Amino acid sequence: MAASAPAAAPQSGTSASGAMIWTALAIVYVVWGSTYLAIRVVVDADIPPMLGMAARFLTAAVLLAAALSLKSGWRRLRITRREAIGAATVGLLLLAFGNGAVAIAEQTVPSGLAALLVAAIPLWLILLRVGGGERPRALTWLGVLIGFGGAALLALSGGGNTTAKPLSVAILVVGTISWAVGSRFAPRLGLPRDPLVTALYEMVFGGTAMVLIGVLRGEPGRVDFGQIDGSGWIALAYLVVFGSLLAYSAYSYLLANAPISLIGTYAYVNPAVAVLLGWLILDENLTWQILLGGAVIIVGVALVVTAERKRS
């Protein structure tokens, strides 16, 4: 799931170069935009959504732990109880509930439409900030109103002539709220200082929660390895290597080193990538509701990010 960045301030110091930050941002722009397509391929290949995403994150966590241990030793992976609780909370909200909701919803929701609805996360973040006592600028409020207008058009229409079911759209909206909540409060949870270690434990806890949720949903009984298409395994491998190891690690790096106003720009790049790939590769239907609602959301998010950048 492409996500919105937590309201974290960049760390002081000069360890992060501009080239590294922009490289990480480009990875998040393109790779996370493509994950919606990969998730749709996974669920279309009869891989249960929660167990499939659990395999994605747990496999990535094992590979990342091995890489970090080989490079720096096992001591690098040590964290405190408070850090573990923080990582578990973020992993539950962002991955299990947030990304898991995307996977469940994409059983009927086209990948491009899912990405457009997820693009509303920065708007939820603004409302959470207002609830915390902050007072956004007038331009921010205008962006929020416009963005939610586009989201409402998509949600109420189901994207027009698509396979999206209202329940799936509702699950997706709940998932975006969960991701926004986790993003908002992540900086206050005492996460590990090392962004790669943070990503590792969030994937461990989030993936484990997904296994439990998948069991509760009865997914193990629906697994038939003989019926799973080869494209599903390829897409799952892509999610492990690129969507989790590469992009999620790049995102964690950005949270620790880049301004929130810059990180937030991916929220209106990811949907464009997802819609284009869904149309090109999966022949997903581009209705006027999707194009109009998506354009309205992206305009709203762009206004919010611009207003917040000026405020900073």
N, C-alpha and C positions, 0 to 999 in steps of 0.2 A: 504494500500500500504506500502510495505516495503520501506524505504526511506533512503536517505543518510543524515548524520548528518550535521547541519550547522557548519561552521568553527568557533566554539566558544571555548574559553579557559575555563578550569574548574575553578570554583570559589576557592578562597583561603580559607584555614581553614581546620578543621579536622572533619566536621560534617558528611561527607560521608565515611563510612567504606568500606574496600575492599570487604567484604561479600555482602554489599548492592549493590555495583556497579556490581559485578559479577552476583548477583541474577537478577538485572534489565536487564543485558545484555543477560542472558539465556532466560528470558521472551521474549525479542525482537527477539532473534535467532529463537525460536521455534514458538511462537504465531504468529508473523508477517509472518513467512513463511507459516503458515496454513491459513492465511486470504485470500490468492489467491484462495485456494480451496473453502472457504466459499463464497467468492464473486461469483465464477462461479456457485455454487449451487443456490444462490439467483437469479441471472439473468436467469438461466435455469428454475426456478420455476415461471417464468412470472412476477416477480417483476421488474418494470421499474428501470434501473440502477441508475439514478440520484436521483429519489425519494427514492429508497431503501437505498442508501448511506446517503441521507439526514436524513432519519429516524434513521439510525445507529448513526450518530454523534449527532443529536439533543437529542435523547433519552439518550445517554451516558452523554451529557452535563447536562441534568436535574438531572440525578442520581448523577453525580459528584458534582454538586452545592449543592444538598441536603446533601450529605455526608460531604462536607467541612463546610457547615453551622452548621450542628449538632455538629461537632467536635470543631469548632473554632468561630462560630458566623458569621452572615452575613457580618460583617465588613471585613472579610478576602477576600471577593469577590470584594471589591471596587478597581477600577483601574482609572487611569488618562485618559484624552483624548488621549494623545500620546500613552499610552499603548494600548488603544482600537484600535487606527489606526494601530499600529504595529501588534496586534493580528489579525485584520481583513485582513491585507495584507498577512500574513503568512497563515491564514486559507483559503484564496482565492487561493493562489498559490499551497500550499501543498495538501489541501483536495479537494476543489471544482474542480480545474483544474488537479491536480495530481492524487488523488485517484479516482476522477470522471472519468478521462480518462481510468483508469484501468477497472472500472466497465463497461463502454461503450464498451471497446475493448473486454472484456471477453465474450461478447455475441457470438463471433466467435473464439476468440483466446483461446487456452487451457491455463489453469491456470499455468502450468509449464513453458510454453513458455513466458507468460506474466511476470512471475517472473524473468526469465533470461534476458529479455530486460530491466526490471527495474533495474537489477543489474549494468547497465551501468551508473547509476546516478553519482557515484564518478568520472567517466571519464568526464562527463559534468562539474562537479565542478572544475576539474583541468583547463579546458578550460576557465571557468569564472575567475579563479584566474589569468591566463595568461593575460586575457583581462584587469584585474585590475593592471597589471604591475609586477606581481610576475614572478619569473623564476624557474620553477621546475627543479629537478635533471634529469640527463640523464635516470636513471632507471625509473623515473616517466613517462617520455615521451615514453619509450619503453612499459610500461604497458598500457598507453593510446592508443598507436597504435595497440597493440595486442587486447586490449579489444574492441575497435571500429571495428576491423576486425571481431571479433566474432559476434558483434551486427549486422554488415552489412550482414554477412552470414545468420543470423536468419531472419532479416528483408526482404532481397531479396528473400529468399527461402520460407518465410512464415512458416518455421519450417518443410518443406517437406510435407508429406501426412497428413495434418491436415485441420481443418475447417477454419483456419485463413484467413481473407480477407485482402488485401493490405491496404484498408482504415483503418481498425481496428488497424493494426500494426502501421500505420502512426499516428493515434490518440494516441496510447500508447507511441510512441516516443516523441510526443509533450508533453504529460503528464509528462514524465520523465524529460524533460527540464524544465518544470514549477516547478517541485519539487526541482530540483537542484538550480534554481534561488532563490526560496523562502528560501532554506536551506542556500545558500551563504550569503544572505543579512539579514537574521533573527536577528543575533546578533547586527546589527546596527539600529534596528527599535525601541529600547526602550521597549522591552517586559516586562511584570510583572516579578518581581524577583522570585516569587513563581512559580515553574515549573508546579504544579497542576492547579493553577489559569490560567497560560498561556495555558495549554492544554484545559481547560474549555472554554475559550473565543475563542480560535482557532476553536474548534468544533462548537461553537455557530455561529460564522460568516461563517465558511466554510459550515456548514449544511444549513444555511439560503440561501447562494448563490446557493447551489445545488438545493434547492426547486425552486428558480427562473429559473435556467437553465433547470430544468426538465419541468417546465411550458412552457418555450419557445420551448422545443423540443416536446411538445404535449403529454407528458407522462401521465398526469391525465386522458386523454380520453382513454388510453390503460389499465387502471387498472381494473381488474376484480377479486375481492377478492374470488369469487367462484371457479376460475380456478387456484388459487395459491396453489401449492403443499405444504403439511405440512413441507417437508424438507427445503423449502425456509424460512419459519418462524423460524425454528430451527437454520438455518445458520445465519439468520439476528440477532437472539438473541445472538449467539456466537460472532458475530462481535461487537455487542454493549458491551457485558460484557468483553470479552477477547481481541478482536482486538482494541477496543477504550479505555475503562476504564482501563484495565490492561496494555496492551502493549504500547499504546500511552502515558500514564502517566509514564511508565517506561522509555520510550524514552526521554520524557521531563526531567526526573530526570537525565538521563545520560548526556544530553546536559549541564546541570548546574554543574555536578560534576565529569565527566570523561574526559580523554584526547580524542581529536577528532580521533587520530590514533587508539585508542581502539574501539571507537564507530563504526568506519568505517568497522570493520571486519565483522559486521553482513551482509554487502552487498554481501559477497560470501558464507554465511551460509543459508540465507533465500531462495535463488533459489534452493539449494539442497533439502531443506525441502519441498518446493512447488512441485518440480518435482516428488519427491518420493511419496508424498501424492496424487498428481493428477494421478499418475500411479496406485497406490494401490487402491484408493477409487473410482475414476471416470473412470478408465480404459483408461486414455488418452494415445494416441499413442506416443511412444518414437522413433522418427525417428533418423537416423544418423545425419541429419542436426541439430536437437535439441541437441543431445548429444555432437557433435563436437563444434557447436557454443557456447553452454553453457560452455563447458570446456575452450574454448578460452577466453570467457568473464571473467570467474572466475580467470583464470591465470593472465589476465591483471589487474583486480581489486586487486588481491593479491600483484602483483608487485607494484602497486601504493601505497597501504596502507603500505607495507613494506618500500618503499622508503621514504614516508612521516614520518613514525615513526622514521627512522634513522635520518632524517633531524631535527625532533623535539628534 
